[in-house]
Amino acid sequence: MTAKEVTDGFREGAVENAGRDAYADRLFQEAVHIGMELNMRYHTPEEIREIMERLTGKKIDDSFWMFPPFYTDFGKNITIGNGVIPEETPQERKMQYETSV
């Protein structure tokens, strides 16, 4: 079973598959575990890239950086390109504005 087979199973009309569902549950729990690891303490940019590689199952370019927290329910369906800097959420912008006024 692959992560692609799991994501294909998310599609509307996909045939039920108990083995795929069990594997998806394992991947969901892995994503929760990795997310907690990422969000619960400080990590260097290099450590964040390594953690994101484990989460996505893909190589993350050295130009990637982010400020946690980061939340996901699955992770293996995420693709991160070169030079990516995740944008802050509207709530984070609001908080920054409120603290600067």
PyMOL commands that set and color helices and strands:
alter all, ss='L'
color gray80, all
select helices_A, chain A and resi 3-9+18-39+45-56+90-100
alter helices_A, ss='H'
color red, helices_A
deselect
rebuild
show_as cartoon
